[in-house]
């Protein structure tokens, strides 16, 4: 299993709330439809006068991630609705082999 991690930042709580609604209403719904998707978490914390958001998704394989990202799985996928409410975001995602799961 592969964990995919991506990070964005909102300037205030209202924009962070808007991103959470986008992630839970659109992104997670679309991910559930993809073969090989194994779950998603959205983490949130207040830091440096803004709100950091970390999306962590689990995938069966690199091929299943490619169904979401295209051939370059390191490239982030940030839809216009997300871009509208985020102050900044990583243009890449980091991937980890899951070494342990309980």
C-alpha positions in Angstrom: 0.0 0.0 0.0 1.1 3.5 -0.8 0.4 6.7 1.3 0.2 9.9 -0.7 0.7 13.2 1.2 0.0 16.7 -0.1 -0.1 20.1 1.8 -1.9 23.4 1.3 -2.5 26.5 3.4 -5.4 28.8 3.8 -5.1 32.3 5.0 -8.0 32.1 7.5 -10.5 29.7 9.1 -13.3 30.6 6.6 -11.1 29.6 3.6 -9.9 26.5 5.4 -13.6 25.6 6.1 -14.3 26.1 2.4 -11.5 23.8 1.5 -12.7 21.1 3.9 -16.1 21.3 2.3 -14.5 20.9 -1.2 -12.4 18.0 -0.1 -15.2 16.1 1.7 -17.9 16.9 -0.9 -16.0 16.6 -4.1 -12.5 15.1 -3.8 -13.2 12.3 -1.4 -16.4 11.4 -3.4 -14.4 11.2 -6.6 -11.6 9.2 -5.0 -14.0 6.6 -3.7 -14.9 5.8 -7.3 -11.3 4.9 -8.3 -10.2 1.3 -8.2 -7.3 0.9 -5.7 -8.2 3.9 -3.5 -8.1 2.7 0.1 -9.0 5.8 2.2 -8.4 9.4 2.8 -7.8 11.7 5.7 -7.7 15.5 5.8 -5.6 17.0 8.6 -5.9 20.6 9.8 -3.9 22.8 12.2 -3.6 26.5 12.9 0.0 27.7 12.3 1.7 31.0 11.6 -1.5 33.0 11.3 -3.1 30.6 8.8 -4.4 27.1 8.5 -2.3 24.2 7.2 -4.2 21.3 5.5 -2.6 18.0 4.8 -4.4 15.4 2.6 -3.3 11.8 3.2 -4.7 9.2 0.8 -4.0 5.5 0.7 -3.6 3.6 -2.5 -3.2 -0.1 -3.5 -0.5 0.6 -6.1 1.2 3.2 -8.2 -1.1 2.3 -11.1 -4.1 3.2 -8.9 -2.6 6.6 -8.1 -2.0 7.2 -11.8 -5.8 6.9 -12.4 -6.1 10.0 -10.2 -3.0 12.0 -11.2 -2.0 10.8 -14.7 1.5 9.3 -15.4 3.4 11.7 -13.1 2.2 10.7 -9.6 4.5 13.3 -8.0 2.4 16.2 -9.5 -0.3 17.5 -7.2 -3.9 17.7 -8.3 -5.5 21.0 -7.2 -8.8 21.9 -8.7 -9.9 25.5 -9.4 -12.3 25.4 -6.4 -9.4 24.5 -4.1 -7.0 27.1 -5.7 -9.7 29.8 -5.1 -9.5 29.3 -1.3 -5.9 28.3 -0.7 -3.2 30.9 0.0 -0.6 28.5 -1.3 -0.1 24.8 -1.8 2.6 22.2 -2.7 2.7 21.5 -6.5 3.9 18.0 -5.6 2.8 15.1 -3.5 5.1 12.8 -1.5 4.6 9.1 -1.5 5.5 6.5 1.2 5.3 2.7 1.3 3.1 1.8 4.2 5.4 -0.2 6.5 2.9 -0.9 9.2 -0.9 -0.6 9.6 -2.9 -1.7 12.7 
